[in-house]
Amino acid sequence: MEKQNNELDEMRQQLGILKEKIDGQALVSDRLIRQSMLSKMSFMKRYTWVSFILLAFIYIVFYQMRVDFHLSWWLYGFTLLITTFDVCLDAYINRFSESEFLSGNLLATSQRMLWMKRLRKRGLILGICQMAIWMPWLITEFYQGTDAGAGGENEIMFYAIAIGGCAGMAIGAGIGLWIYFRMQRINSDIISQIAELTNGEEKSPA
């Protein structure tokens, strides 16, 4: 009987050691996955800083354009208003803290990723509406500011600016969409990782 008790005690100790090892490996795996998610989100933090630097650049460059091409203060003010709003909205959407990923509730983090995706999509739609107002207004004032209606060199200069500006806008729009889809994909990837960690309690949207 004593021998059987000793064997049972030994088996319990071995099971306890095995459980500790499994729990330890699970904790390490959880930590690594959280670090991976945090690393992916760092792209958004870098984007926010670059956006504010570019915003300051727009303030200066568009002011000089206003002077050189006799653009109105109304257009200048509207341009600064929408660009500042868009940059601040992006910063608001993309804000996060390391504690959310390293020690926070993963299901709450997953919900926040979904919130980011929804609000970013609305921001994109709003940005397209803003551009639909801003572009015709800008072209009209450039036409008047360069006195293109007089023909000759003025008209040539207007079309040169218009073509160059449209090409620049197309490139900028392409870069903007690439950033948008990358951010959406990052959020979706994190949602999927959290779903795996939580046994599918939270699933990534289609």
C-alpha positions in Angstrom: 0.0 0.0 0.0 2.8 2.4 0.9 4.5 1.6 -2.3 1.3 2.4 -4.3 1.0 5.7 -2.4 4.6 6.6 -3.3 4.0 5.8 -6.9 0.8 8.0 -6.9 2.7 10.9 -5.3 5.4 10.5 -7.9 2.9 10.6 -10.7 1.2 13.7 -9.3 4.6 15.4 -9.1 5.4 14.5 -12.7 1.9 15.7 -13.9 2.5 18.9 -11.9 5.8 19.5 -13.5 4.4 18.7 -17.0 1.5 21.2 -16.4 3.9 23.9 -15.3 5.9 23.4 -18.5 2.8 23.5 -20.7 1.6 26.6 -18.9 5.0 28.2 -19.3 5.1 27.5 -23.0 1.6 28.9 -23.4 2.6 32.1 -21.7 5.7 32.4 -23.9 3.6 31.8 -27.0 1.0 34.3 -25.9 3.7 36.9 -25.2 5.4 36.4 -28.6 2.1 36.7 -30.4 1.3 39.9 -28.5 4.7 41.3 -29.4 4.0 40.4 -33.1 0.8 42.3 -33.0 2.4 45.3 -31.4 5.2 45.2 -34.1 2.5 45.3 -36.8 0.8 48.4 -35.2 4.1 50.3 -35.2 3.6 51.1 -38.9 0.6 53.2 -37.9 2.6 55.2 -35.3 5.3 56.0 -37.9 2.6 57.0 -40.4 1.1 59.4 -37.9 4.4 61.2 -37.3 5.1 61.5 -41.0 1.5 62.8 -41.6 2.1 65.7 -39.1 5.4 66.6 -40.8 3.7 66.6 -44.2 0.9 68.8 -42.8 3.4 71.5 -41.8 4.9 71.2 -45.3 1.4 71.8 -46.8 0.9 74.9 -44.7 4.0 76.5 -46.1 3.9 75.3 -49.7 0.2 76.1 -50.3 0.7 79.5 -48.9 3.4 80.2 -51.4 1.1 78.8 -54.2 -1.6 81.2 -53.0 0.7 84.1 -53.4 2.2 83.1 -56.8 -1.1 82.2 -58.5 -3.4 84.7 -56.7 -5.5 82.0 -55.1 -8.1 83.1 -52.6 -7.8 83.0 -48.8 -11.0 81.0 -48.8 -9.4 78.2 -50.8 -6.3 78.4 -48.7 -8.3 78.1 -45.5 -10.5 75.3 -46.8 -7.3 73.4 -47.8 -5.8 73.7 -44.4 -9.0 72.8 -42.7 -9.6 69.5 -44.6 -5.9 68.4 -44.4 -5.6 69.2 -40.7 -8.9 67.4 -40.0 -7.9 64.4 -42.0 -4.5 64.1 -40.3 -6.0 64.5 -36.9 -8.7 62.0 -37.7 -6.1 59.4 -38.8 -4.1 60.1 -35.6 -7.3 59.6 -33.5 -8.1 56.3 -35.3 -4.6 54.9 -35.2 -3.8 55.7 -31.5 -3.0 52.8 -29.3 -1.0 51.9 -26.2 1.5 49.0 -25.8 -0.4 47.8 -22.7 -3.4 47.0 -24.9 -1.4 44.3 -26.7 1.0 43.2 -24.0 -1.3 42.8 -21.0 -4.8 44.0 -22.0 -8.0 42.1 -22.7 -7.6 40.5 -26.1 -11.3 40.5 -26.9 -11.5 44.2 -26.2 -8.4 44.8 -28.4 -10.1 42.8 -31.2 -13.2 45.1 -30.9 -10.9 48.1 -31.1 -9.4 46.8 -34.3 -12.9 46.4 -35.8 -13.7 50.0 -34.6 -10.5 51.2 -36.4 -11.5 49.5 -39.6 -15.0 50.9 -39.6 -14.0 54.5 -38.8 -11.1 54.4 -41.3 -13.5 53.4 -44.0 -15.8 56.3 -43.1 -12.8 58.6 -43.2 -11.9 57.4 -46.7 -15.5 58.1 -47.9 -15.4 61.6 -46.3 -12.0 62.3 -47.9 -13.3 61.4 -51.4 -16.2 63.8 -50.8 -13.8 66.5 -49.7 -11.7 66.0 -52.9 -14.8 66.3 -55.0 -15.3 69.8 -53.7 -11.6 70.8 -53.5 -10.4 69.8 -56.9 -12.9 71.7 -59.1 -12.4 74.7 -56.8 -8.6 74.6 -57.1 -8.7 74.2 -60.9 -11.1 77.1 -61.3 -8.9 79.4 -59.2 -5.8 78.3 -61.0 -7.5 79.1 -64.3 -8.3 82.6 -63.0 -5.0 83.1 -61.2 -2.9 82.3 -64.3 -5.2 84.4 -66.5 -5.4 81.4 -68.8 -8.5 82.9 -70.5 -6.2 85.5 -72.2 -4.5 82.6 -74.1 -0.9 82.4 -75.2 1.7 81.6 -72.6 -0.8 82.0 -69.7 -3.0 79.2 -71.2 0.1 77.0 -71.8 1.2 77.5 -68.2 -2.3 76.7 -66.8 -2.4 73.4 -68.8 1.1 72.5 -67.7 0.2 73.1 -64.1 -3.1 71.2 -64.5 -1.5 68.2 -66.1 1.4 68.1 -63.5 -1.1 68.6 -60.7 -3.4 65.8 -61.9 -0.4 63.4 -62.2 0.7 64.3 -58.7 -2.8 63.8 -57.4 -3.1 60.4 -59.1 0.2 59.3 -57.5 -0.8 60.7 -54.1 -4.2 58.9 -54.4 -2.4 55.6 -55.2 -0.1 55.9 -52.2 -3.0 56.9 -50.0 -5.0 53.8 -51.0 -2.0 51.6 -50.5 -1.6 52.9 -47.0 -5.3 52.5 -46.4 -5.5 48.9 -47.5 -2.3 48.1 -45.6 -3.7 49.5 -42.3 -7.0 47.6 -42.9 -5.0 44.4 -43.5 -2.9 44.9 -40.3 -6.1 45.3 -38.3 -7.6 42.1 -39.9 -4.4 40.1 -39.3 -4.5 41.1 -35.6 -8.2 40.2 -35.3 -7.4 36.8 -36.8 -4.5 36.2 -34.4 -6.7 37.1 -31.4 -9.3 34.7 -32.7 -6.8 31.9 -32.7 -5.6 32.8 -29.2 -9.2 32.9 -27.9 -10.3 29.7 -29.6 -12.3 31.6 -32.3 -14.4 33.6 -29.9 -13.7 36.6 -32.1 -13.6 36.2 -35.8 -12.2 38.4 -38.5 -14.8 40.0 -40.7 -14.9 39.0 -44.4 
